[in-house]
Amino acid sequence: MAYGQTGTGKTYTVGQLGKVDPSERGIMVRALEHILSSISLETDSVAVSYLQLYLESVQDLLAPEKTNIPIVEDPKSGEVSLPGAAVVKIKDLEHVFQLLQIGETNRHAANTKMNTESSRSHAILIIYVQRSVRLKEEESTSSVPSVAEHIIPDDLPLVLKSKLLIVDLAGSERIDKSGSEGHMIEEAKFINLSLSSLGKCINALAENSSHIPTRDSKLTRMLRDSFGGTARTSLVVTVGPSVRHYSETSSTILFGQRAMKIVNTIRLKEEVDYESLYKKVESEVDHLTSEIERQQKLKRDEKIQLEKRLKESETFLNDLRMTSGMQIENLQKEKHQFEYAIKRLMHELEEKEHQNKVLSERIIHLETSLNEKKQQQLEIFSSTKILAETSKGHERKMGELVKQLEDERSRSANMKSHFNMLQQQLSDAQNSAQLQENTACELKRELSKITKEFTSQVHSLEEKISQLISEKNLIHEELISAQEKVQHETTHRESLEAEALRLKRSWTDNCVEESKTSCGMVRSGSGFGSEALMSKSGKLKETLSSQRGIISKILEEVGLTNVLALLKSKELEVQIHAVKTVANLSAQDINQERIVQEGGLDALLSLLETSESTTIHRATAVAIANLAMNVSNQGLIMSKGAVRLLANVASKTDDPQTMRIVAGAIANLCGNEKLHVMLKRDGGIKALLGMFETGHNDVIAQIARGLANFAKCESRVTSQGHRKGKSLLVEDGVLTWIAVNSTMFSPSTRRHIELAFCHLAQNEENSRDIIVTGGIKELLRISRESSSDDAKKLAKKALNSNPAFFKEIQ
């Protein structure tokens, strides 16, 4: 930020472009050049906003059509933002030159005795730098501990944001040295006012004061982070070498010394997007649930397949058992048959052996007999032939018996071989049965192994399912706790609503008094504010701040929509409390746009038209007057016929307080030259003049302020060539009223009337009417006796520049 007397080189130091000679470049170009050389186009982006604070109005230098941009403060973090300001992404250094050239072209500057191109506004360049990284990458390159390490998943993208403000303050000046006049005096007033507010904040911070008046000026509101906040701040102080400016140089150096005492606390602000984190966790839970269901389905299918295979194995085993049993039975039957056949053959063999034994015995006996007979033959030779024949017959018979014996022996050997073959077949059958039994045992062991594996898999699946069910129950318990917390908050909110209804009974005249003070302070920057009302506001400051705190608490707990809904209640007491609450809320800039967006303006106008209560009329007029303080709401208020309804209320009521507030609301609208034709058409000017009959000083002060606002804006539009012809105020007879009443009231009211008359005198089309009403004498009196320097100058200017007036004086 550059601070110093006008003409000492602030704009040269900060905003010099230096296209031809890079050494002539100012801080803005050098800073952007350094940033562009240090970023990566893949992960980083740079954007700028270029604004000016002119006549306490924030204007966009890159989009001149955007004026009176609101300043919004985050109630939680306290961060200051400017919604509606143009944000342009930077491409390269040539693009930077183009944007800064556009901004300098649109910035207000004028020729003074101190500087040929004196800046008439504070210029603020806001540079936004953004970098997208992954959390694990950030952890590997940074040693700074972060809360997000314990909350954000590793793969969640992290966005780093930084903001750089480069401020070129307009120089403080003295009117006698700069030679400013006319509209430039107004500009100098606003410049000195904002710099004075900045100096107060610096003093308070340097002295560790408990109250820092940052809300006294829009400049200090925008720069609240730069002094005593969380920003790193550098201050450039510029002074002039001339002895003539010794006091300004000394004041500038003292300002820098006080600023050096301020300590800013630099800290990293991190915000975790719990909503997106919750959504991601929820999606992961859904994915895991579907995966669990899929795994369960696969396990069920696998279980069914295993059961099917088990049934098939059991069926095969049963069939094998039945087949094996039948084969074993058949083999046993064959075994029994073979054993029976063997027994039978053994019995036959024994019989044959017995017969052979008998035959052997007979043969032995015969041999013995033969030997005996041989002996007998030797003894009895005579009977040899007979015995020989008998012997031959016996030999033949013996040969037959021996042959028969050999046949029996061969048959016995055959029976033995057949018996051995049967035994071999029986052994083979027994081995086959044993092999089949072994196969069945092997199948049983395999089936048992498969069953054990399947059982273990089922147990592991059951454990996983139980674990998932426990996680599900844990998440369900967390949801139940969250619901209980929401229920507790709802109960707490209901108790606060009851407390609010009790507190509403204490908001009667104080609420209306705050709105009166706000109406009196409207347009004070234009030179028509009421010093008495500003003094009164100072006295009520502590009371009003406490009431606003209560109202803000109710707004957070109850909600603006519910408050606006009470405006339509059928109970008069509820309507009165609701409209008073809305009137107090509308006194704060941050609430005005929300009230209009939520339909609060329509509800207020409907209540103003239908209600017969004077209290409701007064509080509704306060709310509309506060909403009319915002230029963006004035066109909407006019288009919905608010002036016609306010004029109707003023014509029906005798209450001076209600008339004062109605006059203040119309006076706020008079400061917008775009609404003048609609104001005249809806009877706003005639309503102001009609309320003069009350004779109440506060009402007349508001009437004079409205006429002064109207005349000033109309004079400015006419001097710029945007409008021609006689003034709308003259057409409604305001000149006659001014000529009669210009010297009858308090000094502050008289100043407003004199300024209104002098602005009307600047339009040559009004010359004839001013002369007819005796306005020349009034102009002469103002030029000599007025307590307002502005009125004196305007009166002298009109008398000297208008030929008709000069001729009339002659």
Beta strands, then each sheet from edge to edge (+ up, - down):
strand 1: 2-4
strand 2: 44-54
strand 3: 57-60
strand 4: 72-73
strand 5: 80-81
strand 6: 88-89
strand 7: 109-110
strand 8: 118-119
strand 9: 122-134
strand 10: 157-168
strand 11: 236-238
sheet 1: 1+ 11+
sheet 2: 3+ 2- 6+
sheet 3: 3+ 2- 9+ 10-
sheet 4: 4+ 5-
sheet 5: 7+ 8-
end
